[in-house]
Amino acid sequence: MTTRVACLGDSLTRAQFSVDYLDLLERRRPPGDLRIDRFGVNGDFAHNLLQRLDAVVADPPDVITVLIGTNDARASLDGYPVEQAVKRKKLPVRPSAGWFQECLEAVVARLRAETDAAIGLLTLPVLGQRLDGAAAQASEAYSRMVAEVAAGHGVPCLPLHERQVEELRRVDPPPVPYREVTPAAAIGVLVEHAVLRRSLDAISRRRGLLLTTDHVHQNSRGAALVAEVVDAGLPVLGT
């Protein structure tokens, strides 16, 4: 029997700038085991995801995974273009930790009220790869909020952040300083990948990055960890 899975998120789920973890997840299962629907929009904050749940609840799947908060966490860092993001994503207020948690609470509440789907919340991928850096610590702090929301609603929390931290500690990659991803930098990766035909992994290697192409978007190793964590969580979610 095929299980329908809706994966909700931002650019990591859209997979325009990242290796596609949905594709990797599907490959981990026997053919026809999963039917995966993608609900990822580049640059989305938790607020934006909350605004576009109609398409999910209109035709509820069996399982819903939520991977959101990376942009909320980035907005807490020095150097992030907050005002530009507020305008571009039409945010009603300036992003904050409290507002992120409030929006995520509302996402889960609506999904629970209007679907019978099993819901799993993923903690965030690690921002950057210096675990003692401000970016990684922000992703850890927002991951703790994800876990609090999951516990409060009695839904599983899928430990992506913890798994990536484990991988980074095991390999001990070069301490490349975190650099915020500007729109121009993201387009630059896309040009390297689509026009110059460089793989996302090759771009990562040239930059000394283990899990990402640009400290945020996932290469094949980072995306494989997302797929691994979701796959491991599916039995908990009843599949």
C-alpha positions as CSV (number, residue, x, y, z in Angstrom):
1,M,0.0,0.0,0.0
2,T,1.4,3.4,-1.0
3,T,1.8,6.0,1.8
4,R,1.2,9.6,0.8
5,V,3.7,12.0,2.4
6,A,3.5,15.8,2.2
7,C,6.8,17.5,2.9
8,L,6.4,21.1,3.9
9,G,9.2,23.6,4.1
10,D,11.4,26.3,2.4
11,S,14.1,26.2,-0.2
12,L,15.6,23.0,1.3
13,T,12.4,21.2,0.4
14,R,11.9,23.1,-2.9
15,A,15.4,21.7,-3.8
16,Q,16.3,24.3,-6.4
17,F,19.6,25.3,-4.6
18,S,19.9,22.0,-2.6
19,V,20.3,18.4,-3.4
20,D,16.7,16.9,-3.3
21,Y,16.2,15.1,0.0
22,L,12.7,14.0,-1.2
23,D,14.3,12.1,-4.1
24,L,16.8,10.5,-1.7
25,L,14.0,9.6,0.7
26,E,12.0,7.9,-2.1
27,R,15.1,5.9,-3.1
28,R,15.5,4.6,0.4
29,R,12.1,2.8,0.1
30,P,10.9,0.1,-2.3
31,P,9.4,1.4,-5.5
32,G,5.8,2.6,-5.0
33,D,6.1,2.6,-1.2
34,L,5.8,6.3,-0.9
35,R,4.1,9.0,-2.9
36,I,5.7,12.3,-2.0
37,D,4.1,15.7,-2.5
38,R,6.4,18.8,-2.3
39,F,5.3,21.9,-0.6
40,G,8.6,23.9,-0.5
41,V,8.9,27.6,-1.3
42,N,12.2,29.5,-1.4
43,G,12.9,31.9,1.4
44,D,9.8,31.0,3.4
45,F,9.5,31.8,7.1
46,A,7.2,29.8,9.4
47,H,4.6,32.6,8.9
48,N,4.6,32.1,5.1
49,L,4.1,28.3,5.5
50,L,1.1,29.0,7.8
51,Q,-0.5,31.1,5.0
52,R,-0.3,28.3,2.4
53,L,-1.7,25.3,4.3
54,D,-5.0,25.3,2.3
55,A,-3.4,23.2,-0.4
56,V,-2.3,20.6,2.2
57,V,-5.6,20.3,4.1
58,A,-7.7,20.3,0.9
59,D,-6.4,16.8,0.1
60,P,-4.8,15.5,3.3
61,P,-2.0,12.9,3.0
62,D,-1.2,10.1,5.3
63,V,1.9,11.8,6.7
64,I,3.1,15.4,6.9
65,T,6.6,16.4,7.6
66,V,7.5,20.0,8.4
67,L,11.0,21.4,8.0
68,I,10.8,25.1,8.5
69,G,12.7,27.7,10.5
70,T,16.0,28.1,8.8
71,N,15.2,31.5,7.5
72,D,13.7,32.5,10.9
73,A,17.0,31.5,12.5
74,R,19.1,33.3,9.9
75,A,17.1,36.5,10.5
76,S,18.4,36.5,14.1
77,L,22.0,36.8,12.9
78,D,24.1,39.9,12.3
79,G,24.4,40.6,8.7
80,Y,21.1,39.1,7.6
81,P,19.1,41.6,5.4
82,V,16.0,41.6,7.6
83,E,14.2,44.6,6.1
84,Q,14.6,43.1,2.6
85,A,13.2,39.8,3.7
86,V,10.3,41.5,5.4
87,K,9.4,43.2,2.1
88,R,10.1,40.3,-0.1
89,K,8.2,37.7,1.9
90,K,5.5,40.2,3.0
91,L,5.9,39.6,6.7
92,P,3.6,41.5,8.9
93,V,6.2,41.9,11.7
94,R,10.0,41.7,12.0
95,P,11.0,38.1,12.6
96,S,11.8,37.0,16.1
97,A,12.2,33.8,18.0
98,G,8.8,34.2,19.8
99,W,7.0,34.9,16.5
100,F,8.6,31.8,14.9
101,Q,7.4,29.6,17.7
102,E,3.9,31.2,17.6
103,C,3.6,30.6,13.8
104,L,4.9,27.0,14.1
105,E,2.4,26.3,16.9
106,A,-0.4,27.6,14.5
107,V,0.9,25.4,11.7
108,V,0.7,22.3,13.8
109,A,-2.6,23.2,15.4
110,R,-4.3,23.7,12.0
111,L,-2.8,20.5,10.5
112,R,-4.0,18.5,13.6
113,A,-7.5,20.1,13.5
114,E,-8.1,19.7,9.8
115,T,-6.3,16.5,8.8
116,D,-5.9,13.0,10.2
117,A,-2.3,12.9,9.0
118,A,0.5,11.8,11.2
119,I,2.7,14.9,11.7
120,G,6.5,15.0,12.3
121,L,8.5,18.2,12.9
122,L,12.1,18.2,11.9
123,T,14.7,20.2,13.9
124,L,16.8,22.5,11.7
125,P,19.9,21.6,9.7
126,V,23.1,23.1,11.1
127,L,23.8,26.6,9.8
128,G,27.5,26.7,8.9
129,Q,29.8,24.1,10.2
130,R,31.5,25.8,13.2
131,L,29.5,24.4,16.0
132,D,30.7,27.1,18.4
133,G,29.7,29.9,15.9
134,A,26.7,32.2,16.1
135,A,25.0,30.6,13.1
136,A,25.2,27.1,14.4
137,Q,24.0,28.2,17.8
138,A,21.0,30.0,16.3
139,S,20.0,26.8,14.4
140,E,20.4,24.9,17.7
141,A,18.2,27.4,19.6
142,Y,15.5,27.4,17.0
143,S,15.7,23.6,16.9
144,R,14.9,23.5,20.6
145,M,11.8,25.6,19.9
146,V,10.8,23.1,17.3
147,A,11.1,20.3,19.9
148,E,9.1,22.3,22.4
149,V,6.3,22.8,19.9
150,A,6.3,19.1,19.0
151,A,6.2,18.1,22.6
152,G,3.4,20.5,23.4
153,H,1.2,19.1,20.6
154,G,2.2,15.4,21.2
155,V,3.7,14.9,17.7
156,P,7.1,13.4,16.9
157,C,10.2,15.5,16.7
158,L,12.6,14.2,14.0
159,P,16.2,15.0,15.2
160,L,17.9,16.4,12.0
161,H,19.9,19.0,13.8
162,E,21.2,16.5,16.3
163,R,22.1,14.1,13.5
164,Q,24.0,16.8,11.6
165,V,25.9,17.9,14.7
166,E,26.9,14.3,15.2
167,E,28.2,14.1,11.7
168,L,30.2,17.3,12.0
169,R,31.7,16.2,15.3
170,R,32.7,12.8,13.8
171,V,34.4,14.3,10.7
172,D,35.8,17.5,12.3
173,P,35.6,19.6,9.1
174,P,37.7,22.8,8.4
175,P,36.3,25.7,10.6
176,V,35.2,27.7,7.6
177,P,33.6,31.0,8.9
178,Y,29.9,31.4,8.3
179,R,28.9,33.8,5.5
180,E,25.3,34.9,5.0
181,V,23.8,33.7,1.7
182,T,22.8,36.8,-0.3
183,P,20.4,36.4,-3.3
184,A,23.3,37.1,-5.6
185,A,25.3,34.3,-3.9
186,A,22.4,31.9,-4.2
187,I,22.1,32.7,-7.9
188,G,25.8,32.2,-8.2
189,V,25.5,28.7,-7.0
190,L,22.7,28.1,-9.4
191,V,24.8,29.4,-12.3
192,E,27.7,27.2,-11.3
193,H,25.4,24.2,-11.1
194,A,23.1,24.7,-14.0
195,V,25.2,26.6,-16.5
196,L,28.8,25.6,-15.7
197,R,27.6,22.0,-14.9
198,R,29.5,21.8,-11.6
199,S,27.9,19.4,-9.1
200,L,26.7,20.8,-5.8
201,D,29.1,18.5,-4.2
202,A,32.0,19.9,-6.2
203,I,30.9,23.4,-5.2
204,S,31.0,22.3,-1.6
205,R,34.4,20.8,-1.9
206,R,35.9,23.9,-3.4
207,R,34.6,25.9,-0.4
208,G,35.7,23.4,2.3
209,L,32.1,22.7,3.3
210,L,31.0,19.2,4.5
211,L,27.1,19.3,4.4
212,T,26.2,22.4,2.4
213,T,27.1,24.4,-0.7
214,D,26.9,27.8,1.0
215,H,26.4,27.1,4.8
216,V,22.6,26.8,4.3
217,H,21.6,24.7,1.3
218,Q,22.4,21.0,1.4
219,N,24.8,19.0,-0.7
220,S,24.3,15.3,-1.2
221,R,25.8,14.5,2.2
222,G,23.6,17.0,4.0
223,A,20.5,16.0,2.1
224,A,21.1,12.3,2.7
225,L,21.0,13.0,6.5
226,V,17.6,14.8,6.0
227,A,16.3,11.7,4.1
228,E,17.8,9.4,6.7
229,V,16.1,11.2,9.6
230,V,12.7,11.3,7.8
231,D,13.0,7.7,6.8
232,A,13.8,6.7,10.4
233,G,10.9,8.7,11.6
234,L,8.3,7.1,9.3
235,P,7.7,4.0,11.5
236,V,7.1,6.4,14.4
237,L,4.6,8.2,12.3
238,G,2.7,5.0,11.6
239,T,4.1,3.9,8.2
